[in-house]
Amino acid sequence: MGSNLSGDISEVKFLTIAEVASVMRVSKMTVYRLVHGGELPAVRVGRSFRVSENDVNEYLRNSFFQTG
């Protein structure tokens, strides 16, 4: 995998709210709260949201260190 230095958006994998909830082992409502609270960046597509897989991983990494 590795970081994408070119900034090519076509290489970004976007997850649905349900997929993010599954990865994080939380409810969809928790993910919506994180998105609406600005803690988790998201892209609005019509009436739904998509979250970059990289942003999910970054959020989890940062949260892990905050608990220690």
DORO-478054 format. One record per residue (C-alpha): residue in three letters; x negated, y, z negated. Coordinates in steps of 0.1 Angstrom, whole numbers, padded with zeros to 4 digits, always signed. Each point is the difference from the previous one (the first is absolute). Layout:
AlaXYZ...
***
This chain:
Met+0000+0000+0000Gly-0019+0032-0010Ser+0008+0036+0001Asn+0012+0016+0032Leu-0022+0029+0007Ser+0015+0009+0034Gly+0033+0010-0016Asp+0020-0019+0026Ile+0035-0003-0014Ser+0007-0031+0021Glu-0024-0019-0022Val+0020+0008-0032Lys+0022-0028-0013Phe+0033+0014-0014Leu+0021-0019-0026Thr+0037+0003-0008Ile+0010+0009-0035Ala+0011-0036-0005Glu-0035-0012+0011Val-0017+0025-0023Ala+0022-0011-0029Ser-0010-0037+0007Val-0037+0008+0002Met+0001+0020-0032Arg+0024-0024-0017Val+0024+0028-0010Ser+0036+0009+0010Lys+0008+0020+0031Met+0013+0027-0023Thr-0034+0003-0016Val-0016+0005+0034Tyr+0026+0026+0009Arg-0008+0019-0032Leu-0037-0001+0008Val+0007+0014+0035His+0024+0027-0011Gly-0023+0009-0029Gly-0029+0005+0024Glu-0021-0027-0015Leu+0001-0022+0030Pro-0002+0016+0035Ala+0026-0011+0025Val+0012+0008+0035Arg+0037+0005+0006Val+0013-0018+0031Gly+0037+0008+0004Arg+0016-0008-0033Ser-0026-0024-0012Phe-0036+0003-0012Arg-0032-0017+0010Val-0031-0001-0022Ser-0036-0005+0013Glu-0015-0033-0012Asn-0032+0020-0008Asp+0020+0024-0022Val+0015-0029-0019Asn-0034-0015-0006Glu-0014+0034-0011Tyr+0029+0006-0024Leu-0005-0035-0016Arg-0038+0006-0002Asn+0005+0034-0017Ser+0027-0014-0024Phe-0022-0029-0010Phe-0028+0024-0011Gln+0024+0023-0018Thr+0012-0028-0023Gly-0035-0008-0012
***
